[in-house]
Amino acid sequence: MAAEGKKGEPKKRISDKERFNFIGFDVFPGEPKDLFKSDAEKSKHVDAVKAKRDTGEVIRDECKLLEERVSLFDRSVLTIACVVIIGALFVPWFSAYNVVVEEVHNEPIAAVVDSTIVDDSTSIAMSDSTSAMAQAEDSLALAAVTDESVSSEPEKKVQRNASGDEVLHGYVAKKKIHKEYDTMNGFSVLMSIGSVGGYVFSSGFILMVTGVLIILFVLACLAIPGYTLYGLYGMKGDPDKQALALKKVLRLNWVPVLLLGVAFIISFVGADYGFDNESVAHFSSFGDAYGPSVFMGSLSYGVAVSLGAFVLNALKGIEI
């Protein structure tokens, strides 16, 4: 860098002292201090640098390039994630339920109607009585539907008690319902290809493709964690080459995420069942046709656990 002089004068160059002061945006303002406290300390440092250079090492100490790219903590996290993926195959992956109606029973209910008698105006009394009767019938209907069970229309019967009030009797037919769940773990998906797979692969095209994607997802839960563990502990070479190879292996953990994502997206297209759900599969949660609600409602926590572990491994691969 040179300073501009007056017109016709030669340019003045910056001195070494000025250059030293301005390196790093005035990192050394004023007079620079000596880097060493004594000549002995300087000689010791210079001898150490010469000895290191004679061995062929040219990288300074504590250089970031010398840090381990895959630390012990990273290896531990990746190992735990792989074990979790394999272990998730033993917990429920899919669930379905069937609505079961229990035995019907009759429950008696009653409502009292005030019979108002007016001597001078019979029509008003009849009107009041009719209104009271309607209110009593409404109370019966309300009592029939406030229970959590399924009720039919109550049977009504009118009687008078000793005081002359009309009593509206009724019997409500009530049905108790509950849901019975059935679950399937990851390994059962492979073992039930011949049974449940027959229903899936005899249905619409979208449901058939979804069945293939789910089977590939299950197989990925076995193959990819095993390959990842091999990349962590079985690959040979210097640490830098091992880290680069492991980075490629960890990228495969995005494949199961992609498989499940595609299965969810194509579920919006929907598909018809190739079987009679009422008589064959008899699961009420399946509904009349396959769609996104059936897909998401059938997934259990085993899929979520394995999917989360896959994402963790894939994100670790980005950090390497």
Disulfide bonds with the S-S distance in Angstrom:
none
